[in-house]
């Protein structure tokens, strides 16, 4: 079987023929999956955001990028959900409440993205990923919230799942960062149960999104070579991520991921609208400076808190 790959149905009409994808491109796709799984497995989110960003940078259309990510996530989310269920990290009531509307949103978003004009879908997808990169930065500069207890209200879970599923399909990622952060911010679920619940519900949205892309693009429009290459990278990275999660600071990796997503998608937006090279570089530099502001603020605050803690400890030692 050759490496002929349709970048998407809308790419066929724009370009007129299927592009030949080299082995080097597939190796780069596999590396993208490896890095995405490494990050996602370590911080518990951002797999779709980072992998979709990587595929867009490699030149794939948003429909191909998102469909490949969703097909890969059918397997990874099923595996993650099984492990979380065995560890009793899943609230099944929340899974259904957030997962079923999420599946509806993912299916709708997949069909919409597959029928968008390519010139419009690229900046749209990059713009959504840029916003999600900012959300990642916000998520990881927040202090640890105390658990309030109780049960999450159904009234806001269904709209949350619907919106997150739609954004996840059209942007190629975002389910974890939106839903997990929201459940944690509500102070109703422990972090482990929030991650386990949204990871399990992810299976429903991944299946629905994949079916939406399959229906809209047809089997010939799905980049099966890309799906396989990305899956190989994920399988290689999974055991490494399981070890790194114990030693790598989640907050530091999360902040670095947010900065990278912001900068790369600013570049993608600029390239999509036909900006000059110097303009692209200028915008990337500006985005880097802006994205680093919350990181610097966080580091300064952490050092200030550490110094304050040391002074308090010294004061206690002197009085004892």
C-alpha positions as CSV (number, residue, x, y, z in Angstrom):
1,X,0.0,0.0,0.0
2,X,1.4,3.4,-1.0
3,X,1.5,6.6,0.9
4,X,-1.1,8.4,-1.1
5,X,-3.1,10.6,1.2
6,X,-6.0,13.0,0.7
7,X,-5.5,16.1,2.8
8,X,-9.3,16.4,3.0
9,X,-12.2,16.5,0.6
10,X,-12.0,20.2,0.4
11,X,-8.3,19.9,-0.4
12,X,-9.2,17.7,-3.4
13,X,-11.3,20.5,-4.9
14,X,-8.7,23.2,-4.1
15,X,-5.7,21.2,-5.3
16,X,-7.2,18.8,-7.8
17,X,-5.1,15.7,-6.9
18,X,-4.1,13.7,-3.9
19,X,-0.7,14.6,-2.4
20,X,2.1,12.2,-2.0
21,X,3.2,12.1,1.7
22,X,6.9,11.1,2.1
23,X,8.2,8.8,4.8
24,X,9.8,11.9,6.4
25,X,6.5,13.6,6.8
26,X,5.0,10.4,8.5
27,X,8.1,10.3,10.8
28,X,7.4,13.9,11.7
29,X,3.7,13.0,12.3
30,X,4.8,10.1,14.6
31,X,7.1,12.5,16.4
32,X,4.2,14.9,16.8
33,X,2.1,12.0,18.4
34,X,5.0,11.1,20.6
35,X,5.4,14.7,21.9
36,X,1.6,15.1,22.4
37,X,1.3,11.8,24.3
38,X,4.4,12.8,26.4
39,X,2.8,16.1,27.4
40,X,-0.8,14.7,27.7
41,X,0.3,11.7,29.7
42,X,2.3,13.9,32.1
43,X,0.0,16.8,32.7
44,X,-3.3,14.9,32.1
45,X,-4.5,17.2,29.2
46,X,-3.6,19.0,26.0
47,X,-3.0,15.9,23.9
48,X,-5.4,17.0,21.1
49,X,-4.2,20.6,21.3
50,X,-0.5,19.8,20.9
51,X,-1.0,17.1,18.3
52,X,-3.3,19.2,16.2
53,X,-0.9,22.1,16.3
54,X,1.9,19.9,15.1
55,X,-0.2,18.6,12.2
56,X,-1.2,22.1,11.2
57,X,2.4,23.2,11.2
58,X,3.3,20.2,9.0
59,X,0.8,21.5,6.5
60,X,-2.2,19.2,7.0
61,X,-5.7,20.7,6.7
62,X,-7.7,21.2,9.9
63,X,-10.2,18.5,8.9
64,X,-7.4,15.9,8.4
65,X,-5.7,17.0,11.6
66,X,-8.8,16.8,13.8
67,X,-10.1,13.6,12.3
68,X,-6.7,11.9,12.8
69,X,-6.5,13.0,16.4
70,X,-10.0,11.8,17.1
71,X,-9.4,8.4,15.6
72,X,-6.3,8.0,17.7
73,X,-8.1,9.2,20.8
74,X,-10.7,6.5,20.4
75,X,-8.1,4.0,21.4
76,X,-6.2,6.1,23.9
77,X,-9.3,7.3,25.7
78,X,-10.7,3.8,26.0
79,X,-7.4,2.7,27.6
80,X,-7.2,5.7,29.9
81,X,-10.8,5.3,30.9
82,X,-10.3,1.6,31.8
83,X,-7.4,2.4,34.0
84,X,-9.2,5.3,35.7
85,X,-12.3,3.1,36.3
86,X,-10.2,0.4,37.9
87,X,-8.6,3.0,40.2
88,X,-12.1,4.3,41.0
89,X,-11.4,7.7,39.7
90,X,-14.6,8.0,37.7
91,X,-17.9,9.6,38.6
92,X,-20.3,7.8,36.1
93,X,-23.1,10.3,36.7
94,X,-20.9,13.1,35.5
95,X,-19.5,10.9,32.6
96,X,-23.0,10.6,31.2
97,X,-24.1,14.1,31.9
98,X,-21.1,15.7,30.2
99,X,-20.2,12.9,27.8
100,X,-23.5,12.5,25.9
101,X,-23.9,16.3,25.1
102,X,-20.1,16.3,24.4
103,X,-20.7,13.5,21.8
104,X,-23.4,15.6,20.1
105,X,-21.1,18.6,20.0
106,X,-18.2,16.6,18.7
107,X,-20.3,15.1,15.9
108,X,-21.7,18.5,14.9
109,X,-18.3,20.1,15.0
110,X,-16.7,17.4,12.8
111,X,-19.4,17.7,10.1
112,X,-19.1,21.5,10.2
113,X,-15.3,21.5,9.9
114,X,-15.3,19.0,7.1
115,X,-17.5,21.2,5.0
116,X,-15.8,24.5,5.7
117,X,-13.7,26.2,3.0
118,X,-10.0,25.4,3.6
119,X,-9.0,29.1,3.4
120,X,-11.4,29.8,6.3
121,X,-11.0,26.7,8.4
122,X,-7.2,27.1,8.9
123,X,-7.2,30.5,10.6
124,X,-10.4,29.4,12.5
125,X,-8.8,26.3,13.9
126,X,-5.5,28.1,14.7
127,X,-7.5,30.8,16.4
128,X,-9.3,28.3,18.6
129,X,-6.0,26.6,19.4
130,X,-4.5,30.0,20.3
131,X,-7.3,30.6,22.8
132,X,-6.9,27.1,24.2
133,X,-3.2,27.8,24.7
134,X,-4.1,30.9,26.7
135,X,-6.5,28.8,28.7
136,X,-3.6,26.3,29.4
137,X,-1.5,29.2,30.7
138,X,-4.4,30.4,32.9
139,X,-4.9,26.9,34.2
140,X,-1.4,26.3,35.3
141,X,-0.7,29.7,37.0
142,X,-3.7,29.1,39.3
143,X,-3.0,28.1,42.9
144,X,-4.3,24.7,44.1
145,X,-8.0,25.0,44.9
146,X,-9.4,23.5,48.1
147,X,-12.1,20.9,47.6
148,X,-15.5,22.2,48.6
149,X,-17.3,18.9,48.4
150,X,-20.8,18.1,47.2
151,X,-21.9,17.2,43.7
152,X,-21.5,19.1,40.5
153,X,-24.7,20.6,39.3
154,X,-26.3,19.0,36.2
155,X,-27.5,22.3,34.9
156,X,-24.0,23.5,33.8
157,X,-22.5,20.1,33.0
158,X,-24.5,19.5,29.8
159,X,-23.9,22.9,28.2
160,X,-20.2,22.5,29.2
161,X,-20.0,19.1,27.5
162,X,-21.8,20.3,24.4
163,X,-19.5,23.4,24.0
164,X,-16.3,21.5,24.8
165,X,-17.2,18.7,22.3
166,X,-17.9,21.2,19.6
167,X,-14.7,23.1,20.2
168,X,-12.7,19.9,20.5
169,X,-13.8,18.7,17.0
170,X,-13.4,22.0,15.2
171,X,-10.0,22.8,16.9
172,X,-8.7,19.3,17.0
173,X,-8.4,19.4,20.8
174,X,-9.5,21.2,24.0
175,X,-11.8,18.6,25.6
176,X,-9.5,17.9,28.5
177,X,-8.4,21.5,29.2
178,X,-12.0,22.8,29.1
179,X,-13.8,20.1,31.0
180,X,-11.1,19.1,33.5
181,X,-10.3,22.7,34.4
182,X,-14.0,23.5,34.8
183,X,-14.7,20.5,37.1
184,X,-11.6,21.4,39.2
185,X,-12.6,25.0,39.4
186,X,-16.0,24.1,40.6
187,X,-14.4,22.5,43.7
188,X,-16.8,19.6,43.5
189,X,-14.5,16.8,42.3
190,X,-11.0,15.9,43.5
191,X,-8.3,16.4,40.8
192,X,-7.9,12.7,40.3
193,X,-11.6,12.1,39.8
194,X,-11.9,15.2,37.6
195,X,-9.2,13.8,35.3
196,X,-10.5,10.3,35.4
197,X,-14.1,11.4,34.7
198,X,-13.3,13.6,31.8
199,X,-10.8,11.0,30.3
200,X,-13.6,8.4,30.4
201,X,-16.2,10.8,28.9
202,X,-13.6,11.6,26.2
203,X,-14.2,8.2,24.7
204,X,-17.8,9.2,23.8
205,X,-16.7,12.4,22.1
206,X,-13.8,10.7,20.3
207,X,-16.2,8.1,18.8
208,X,-18.8,10.6,17.9
209,X,-16.3,13.0,16.3
210,X,-14.7,10.2,14.4
211,X,-18.1,9.1,13.1
212,X,-18.8,12.7,12.1
213,X,-15.6,12.9,10.1
214,X,-16.2,9.5,8.5
215,X,-19.7,10.5,7.4
216,X,-18.6,13.9,6.1
217,X,-15.3,13.0,4.5
218,X,-15.8,9.3,3.6
219,X,-13.2,6.7,4.3
220,X,-11.1,8.0,1.4
221,X,-10.9,11.4,3.1
222,X,-9.5,10.0,6.4
223,X,-5.7,10.1,6.6
224,X,-5.2,6.5,7.8
225,X,-1.4,6.7,7.3
226,X,-1.4,9.7,9.6
227,X,-3.6,8.0,12.2
228,X,-1.3,4.9,12.2
229,X,1.9,7.0,12.4
230,X,0.5,9.1,15.2
231,X,-0.6,6.0,17.1
232,X,2.8,4.5,16.9
233,X,4.3,7.7,18.4
234,X,1.7,7.6,21.2
235,X,2.4,4.0,22.0
236,X,6.2,4.7,22.3
237,X,5.6,7.7,24.5
238,X,3.0,6.2,26.9
239,X,5.3,4.3,29.2
240,X,7.8,7.1,29.2
241,X,5.1,9.6,30.2
242,X,4.0,7.2,33.0
243,X,7.5,7.6,34.5
244,X,8.0,11.3,33.8
245,X,4.7,12.1,35.6
246,X,6.5,11.3,38.9
247,X,9.6,13.5,38.3
248,X,8.6,16.3,35.9
249,X,6.9,19.3,37.5
250,X,3.4,19.3,36.0
251,X,3.0,23.1,36.4
252,X,6.3,23.9,34.6
253,X,5.5,21.5,31.7
254,X,1.9,22.9,31.5
255,X,3.2,26.5,31.3
256,X,5.8,25.6,28.6
257,X,3.1,23.8,26.6
258,X,0.8,26.9,26.8
259,X,3.6,29.2,25.6
260,X,4.4,26.8,22.7
261,X,0.8,26.5,21.6
262,X,0.3,30.3,21.7
263,X,3.4,31.1,19.7
264,X,2.9,28.3,17.1
265,X,-0.7,29.2,16.4
266,X,0.0,32.9,16.1
267,X,2.5,31.8,13.4
268,X,-0.2,29.6,11.8
269,X,-2.7,32.4,11.7
270,X,-0.3,34.8,10.2
271,X,0.8,32.3,7.5
272,X,-2.9,31.5,6.8
273,X,-3.7,35.1,5.9
274,X,-0.7,35.5,3.7
275,X,1.5,37.7,5.9
276,X,5.1,38.5,4.9
277,X,7.9,36.5,6.6
278,X,9.1,39.4,8.7
279,X,5.5,40.1,9.8
280,X,5.2,36.4,10.8
281,X,8.4,36.5,12.8
282,X,7.4,39.8,14.5
283,X,4.0,38.4,15.5
284,X,5.6,35.2,16.8
285,X,8.1,37.3,18.9
286,X,5.3,39.4,20.2
287,X,3.2,36.4,21.1
288,X,6.2,34.9,22.9
289,X,6.7,38.0,25.0
290,X,3.0,38.2,25.9
291,X,2.8,34.4,26.6
292,X,5.8,34.6,28.9
293,X,4.3,37.4,31.1
294,X,2.1,35.0,33.2
295,X,5.0,32.6,33.4
296,X,7.4,35.3,34.8
297,X,4.6,36.4,37.1
298,X,4.2,32.9,38.4
299,X,7.9,32.4,38.9
300,X,8.2,35.7,40.8
301,X,5.2,34.8,43.0
302,X,6.6,31.4,43.8
303,X,9.9,32.8,44.8
304,X,8.3,35.4,46.9
305,X,6.2,32.8,48.7
306,X,9.3,30.6,49.2
307,X,11.2,33.5,50.8
308,X,8.2,34.3,53.0
309,X,8.0,30.7,54.1
310,X,11.7,30.6,54.8
311,X,11.4,33.8,57.0
312,X,8.5,32.3,58.9
313,X,10.4,29.1,59.4
314,X,13.5,31.1,60.7
315,X,11.2,33.1,63.0
316,X,9.7,30.0,64.5
317,X,13.2,28.5,65.0
318,X,14.4,31.6,66.8
319,X,11.4,31.6,69.2
320,X,11.6,27.9,69.9
